[in-house]
Amino acid sequence: MNSRANPLTSLPEIAALERRQNLIRIPGEQDVPVTPRIRSIIDSIPFRRLAHISQLGLVSLVYPGAMHSRMEHSLGVYRNTLLFLRRLSEEPEFCEVVTSADAEALIAAALLHDIGHWPYCHPLEDMKLSQVPEHESLARIRIDQSTITDILNQQFECGVDQVLTLLTGVGERPADRLCQSILSGPIDVDKMDYLYRDSLHAGVPYGMHFDRQRLIGSLCVHREDWRLALTDKGCTAAELMVFARYIMFSEVYWHHAVRSATAMLQRVVFRLSDHLDYQRLFNSDDSGFVRAILERARGTDCQPLAEGIFGEQRVLYKRVAQFTVLDDSETFVRLSRRQYSWLVKCAELLAHSLQSVCREPVNVNDILIDAPPPGLEIQFEIPIRFDNPQRYRRLGDVSPVVKTLANHQFDNYVKRVRIFVHPRLAERLRANGKIHVELDRIIKELDG
């Protein structure tokens, strides 16, 4: 297809990929093209706020370099989207359904995909508290209550409603389904950025060793259900991306010390849930969130937990037991994907029952149970197109690596059940085998 006649490659943001001007440089030596209308969004109050919200939150307690912002990540996702669109503009099936307005909506949605985020929101969303909405639901509010609405309606052909359709994933048109699969799917612009960027800043190699150029060069369209697919030339790159995600979850996102801090924060928010100013939290940046939590925790039994994470001296709880699908799979299954309130009750009963072992008072906040939350994390089923004759197969059907991960449920291997305790109790409880016996008894008691 002649690119000069292609309305997609004529979009100013895609055309700007070839120009060496009006760029923002982000880590990874990546140049992000910025047109006047994109600059208007980047300079808006909601987007600037993302510069002060960390991408990885509590991970920086373990990997001190992981201090990059959601703004940096959003710029990386936006850049990936331009690369995806430039490649897919060569596919007749894509241009058949995706108009320039659809492509504009995808570009804006990619830049704004994290606009509803608030500090540390993922672990708090996992708790499913009635006061805590999904961050996606805040995206519409942040856009509607800012200049972004006028920017989208006046400077973009698509308009704000089309962008929100992609952000909320409710579109039913073929173009909507296709663009939504680019924004959120097994191989999408979001994962392609955060795996690389998180790995880069954490100082680990695991998320960088997959061929992004090969993946982008292999993009195509599955006409039967209008979603993103790959040609068979991209199989190996896709396998490596899936494996990179597996390792990043295992070694970074679910590192035991990261999960200790996560469990501590979750317990603080749960204990204080009826006394928190949630609107203040949702509208805060990282420093405002930390300040609000420390203020509210002061003088309560949650103060040591809050100060252990956010205070001048880091004091993380210690792991005294761990359950996986390989080691004690029965206990793992019995504790995984429980409601958070049930886990708190179980931990409270465990704390009470272990006082005799510790020979000192054990407070209700001294023992925490961290377990995989309800819902599964991983998607694998990207279609792979083979030609001569043309046919589609699932990646899991042609890749032994992906098939193994899918069949054995990725989440069950990278997300473990752990029991964390206050450091003063750790050695005593590790040396005593009673914790397993008491935990088994309490689970049976709670399940009736």
N, C-alpha and C positions, 0 to 999 in steps of 0.2 A: 504494500500500500504506500502511495506517495505521501510522505510525511507533511509536505507543504499543503496537501489537501485534507489533512487529518485534523479535525477540530480539537482532538485531545492534545496532540503535541503542540498545538498553537496556544494552549492555555499559558498565561504568562509565567506561572510557577514552573511548569515543565520546560518551557523554553529557556528559563533562567538557569537550568542545570548546566547549560553549555557556556554561560557567560561567567567571567571572572570578576564580577562586581556585585555589590550589595549582598555580601555573604556574612554569615555568622559562623565562626569556627568553633566546633565543639570537640571534646576529647575523642581520640581515635583518628585525629587529623582529618576530620570530616567537615566539609564546607556545606552549609545549609543556605540555599538561595532564599532571599527575602524580597518579595515584591511590596509595593506600597500598601496593598490591602492586607497582606500577611503581617507587615510591620504594625498596622493598626491593631490587629488582634494581639500580637506579642506585647505591645505597650499597654494593653488594657489592664485594669486593676485585677480582675480574676486570674489572668494569665501570669502577671508579675508575681502574684502570691505564690505560684508554683515554684518560684526560684527559692523560696524559703521553706519548702516542704521536701524532706529527703525522700529519695526514691526507695531506699531500703530500711529506713527507720532504725530499729534496734540492731540490725546487722552490724552497724558501725561500732557497737560495743565489742565485737569480736574481730572484725576486719576494719581497722581504723581508717582506711582509705575510702571506704564505701560511704562517702558523704555527698555524692552527687544528687542533684535535685530532680524533681519531677518536671521542671521546666526543660532541663537538658534532655531528659528522656523524651519529652513531647516533641522537641525539635528533631531528635533522631527518628522518631516514628513518622513525622511529617516528611522528612527527607526520604525515608524508605518508601513512602507512599508515592512520591514523585517517580522514583525508580521503578516501582511496580507498574504505575500507569504508563510510563514511557515504553516499557517492555510490552505490556498488554495492548497498547495501541497498534501493535503489529499483528494482532490476532483479529481476523475478521469477525469471529463470533463475539468478541468483546465489544467491538465497535458497533455491532449490530444492535445491541441493547443499551449500552452505556453512552449517554449523551454528554456533551460538555458540561451541562448543569449537574448531571450525576457525578461526574469526575470532580467538579468543584466542591460538591457536597462532601465527597470522600476526602478531599484534601483538607477541608476545614474540620471535618470530624476527626481526622487523624491528629491534627494540631490540638484539638480540644478534648481528646478522648479521656484525659485525666482531670478535666477542669472541676469535676465534682469531688476530687480527692481532698481529704483532710488528714492531718498527721496521724500516723499509726492506724489508719482506718481498717486495713485488712484483718489484723488479728482481732480487732474489736467487732468487726462485722461477723466474724466467725462465731461469736458468742450468741448471736441472734437475740439481742435484747430488744424489747419493744421500742425503746427510746432511740435506737440506733438504726437509721435507714441505710440502705445500700448507697454507696457513693454515686452510682449512676443516676439515682433519683435527684441528687443535688445538682447535677449538670444543668438541667433545664432551669432551675432557680438561678444559678450563677449567671447563665447566659441571658435569661430574661431580665434580670435586674442590673444589667450592665450595658455598656456601649456595644457589646459584641452583637446584640440583636440588630441594631441599626447598621453595623458594619456588614453583617451577612445579608441583610435585606437590601442594602443600597449599593454595595460594591461587588456582590456575588450574584450570578444569575440564578443560583439554586434557592437562596433564601433560607431563613432560620429553620423553618419547619422540616425541610428536607434534610438538613444537617442533624436535627434532633431525631428524626426517624432512624438514621444510621446509628447514632449514639445509643439509642434505646433498643435497637435490634428488632424493631417491629415491622419493618418494611416487607411487603409481599410481592412487589413487582420483581421480575427477573433482574433488573438492574440493581434493585435494593439488596436482593439476596446475594448477588455477586459482590457488591461493594462491602456488604456486611461480612462476608467470608474473608475479604482482604483485611478488614479491620480486626476481626476476631474469629480465628479458626485454627486448625492444626498448624498451618504454616502462614503466619500473618505478619503484618508490619510491626506490631507491638512486640511479639516474642523475638523477632529477628533483631530488634534493637536491645531489649532489656537483657537478653542472654549475653550479648557481646558487651554491653555497657556495664552491667553489674559485675561481670567477670573482670573487665578492665580495671574498674575502680577498686574492687576487692583484692586485686593483686593475685588472682588465680587464673589458670589457663583454661578451665573447663568449658566456659561458655563461648570461647573465641574460635575454637577449632572445628568450625563447619564452614563450608564453602558458600558464602552468601551470594557471591556473583553467579555461581552455578545455579543456585536455587532461583534467583531472579530470572536468569536466562532460560530456565525451564518452565516458567509459568505459562499456563494455558487455561482454557475454560472447559468445564464439564457442562455440556449443553443440556443434558437430561434434567438436571435440577438447578442449573445456573449457579454454580459455585466455583471457587478457585480449584484448579487442578495442576498437576505437574506432568510434563512429558517423562518418559522412562529415563531420559538422560539425567534427571534430577534425583533419581532414587537414592544414590549413595549420599548426596548432600542432605537429603531429607532424613535419612537414617542418622547421620551425624548430628543433625539439629535435635532430633528426638533424644539421642543419647546425651547430648550436651545439657538438655533440660533435666534429664534424670540425675546427672552428676551435680548440677547446680542446686537442685533441691536437696540432694543428699549431703553435700559438703558445705553449702552456704545457707540457703533459706531455712533448712531444718537442722543446722548445726546445733548440737546439744546446748551450748551456752546461749545461742540466739534464742532457742526455745525456752530456756530458763528465764531470760528477761521477758519474753513474751508471756509466759505463764504468770510472772509477777505482775505485769501491767494488767493483764486480764483480771486477775483477782482484785487489784485495786479498783478498777472500774466497776466490777461486779458489786463489791462491797459498798462503794459510794454511789451506786447507780441512781438512787432516789434523791441524791443531794448535788448532782452535777448540773452545771449550766451547759446543756448540750449545744445550744446555739453558739455559745462562746467557743466551745471546742471545735464545732464544725467550721467556724469562721476564722480559727486561729491558724497561724503558721506554727512551725515546730516549737519555737521558744515560747510562744503564747500558750500552747497546749501544755508544755512541761510546767510552766508557771502556774497554770490553773490546777493541774493535778496535785502539785506540791502544796499549794495553798489549801485545797480542800482536804488533803490527807493529813495536814498538820494537826496534831492532837488526837488523832484516831489510831486504832490498831493497824491501820494501813500505812502509817508514816514510815516505818522501817522498810516496807516494800518499795514505796515510791522513791525514797531517798537512796535505796540500793541501786535503782536504775538511773535516776536523774540527779542524784546528789553529788557532792564534791568527791566522795569516795565510792567507787563501784563495789557493790557487795551483791554478787549473784548467788542464787540458791544452787545447791550442789545436787547432782544426779546420784540417786542411790539405787534405782532400779530402772530397768529398761525391758520392754517387751516388743518383739517383732514377730513377723509371720514365720520366721525360721526358729526363733528361740521363744518358746512358750506362746505358740500361736493362739491357744485357747484364751489366755488372758488378754492378748492383743485384740482379738475379736470382741470379747466381752466389754472392753473399754472404748474401742474405736467408735467414732461417729455418734457418740452420746450427746444429749443436750448438755450445755455447759453447766446449768444449775445442778444436774445430776452428778456431774464430776465434782463440783464443789461439795455437795453433800457427802459423797464418797470420801473425799479427802478430809473433811471434818471428822467423820467417824473414825477414819484411820488415825488421825492425830490424837483423838481421845484414847483409842485402844493402845497406842504405842507409848503412852506416858510411863507405863511400868518398865518398859525396856530402857527408856532414856533416863529414868530415875530423876526426872525433873519435869516441871510443867511444860506441856507442849501446846502452844497456842493454835487457834483454828487457822491462822495464816501461816503456820510454820511448815505445812505440808501442802504441796500443789501437785495435781495430776494434769499432765499435758498429753492430749491425745488428738489424733486426726479428727477434724470437725466433720459434720455432715456434708455430703456432697463430694464429688470426685473432681480432681484438678485437671486431669490430662486428657487431651484429645489426640487421636491417632489417625482417624479415618479420612485421610486425604486421598482423592482419586488419582491414580496414575494412568496416563494415556499411552497406549501402545498403538503404533501405526502399522499398516499393511498386514492385515486389515485393522482398521481403527477399533479399539475396544478399551474399556476402562476396568482397572482392578484396584482394589484397596491396597494401600501401602503395606498394611499388616499381612496381606496375602502374598506379597512378593518379597518381603523382607523378613528373614528369620530373626533379626534383632528386634524389630518393631513388634513382630508377632509374639515373641517371648514376653516383652514388656507389657503388651496389651493383655495377653492371656493370664498373666500372673498379677495383674492389676498394679501398675506402676506406683500408685499412691501407697499401697500397703508395704512397699519396700523402702521408699524414701521418707515416709512419715511414720515415726515410731511412737509408741506409748512410753512415757517417762514419768517417774516420780521424782520431784525435786523437793529438797528440804532446806531449812535454814542451815547455814554453814556450821553452827555450833552443834547440830545434831548428826551431821553427815557420817562421821567416822563410827559413831556408836551404832547407827542403824545399818551401815554397810556390814559391820561385823556380826550382826545378828540376823538370822534368817527368818525372824518372825514376821517381817513386813509382808512377805508373800502369803503366809498363812492367814494373816489378818485381812489382807486385801481380798482373798478368796471368800472368806467368811462374810465380809461386808457386802460384796457384790451380790452374793446369794440372798442376803438379808434385804437389800434394796430392791432386788428383782422379785422378791416374794416367793 
